[in-house]
């Protein structure tokens, strides 16, 4: 497992505004899209391409285009939806799948309640998007789901990550697939409630508001 913490002044600036408890939901959503687009630039550094012959106004040229099969972006519901636009803005030809995952608060087990993905992901580069890498359990389950369908090249894009979550992903997935984690910040750790510190709160609630 490879961890990449994006180091750029614009990323730090936008993340600081996201962390601020005074930032309202519309601003939070807009900045999330902008921040994810910046992270997507780093996440797609190794996206596969193939040669393409074109002609410029002054002559022939051998360029490149995204190779087939097309990459797939997979947001983890619901908070991951807020990151989808930022990813597809940079990868407009990518296909989009969905994973809905929920944790049982009593047993702490994670189950998949919804999915919309191809049965066979062999040869696909898959970009999983979820704002928070906290304990790592949800991301591990999501990636395991993708591995069972043949994916072997997976990049997870997160706004912030905790060392505990990174270690969980490394422990559970090392040597099973080529997994990379791209994040805007590696925070201090988790508090007693499992929230990332300093983190940015509950990303889903801050994106879409509270639901009863």
Beta strands, then each sheet from edge to edge (+ up, - down):
strand 1: 2-5
strand 2: 49-56
strand 3: 59-66
strand 4: 72-77
strand 5: 95-103
strand 6: 110-116
strand 7: 125-129
strand 8: 132-133
strand 9: 153-162
strand 10: 178-187
strand 11: 189-190
strand 12: 196-197
sheet 1: 1+ 10+ 9+ 7+ 4+ 5+ 6-
sheet 2: 1+ 10+ 9+ 8+
sheet 3: 2+ 3-
sheet 4: 11+ 12-
end
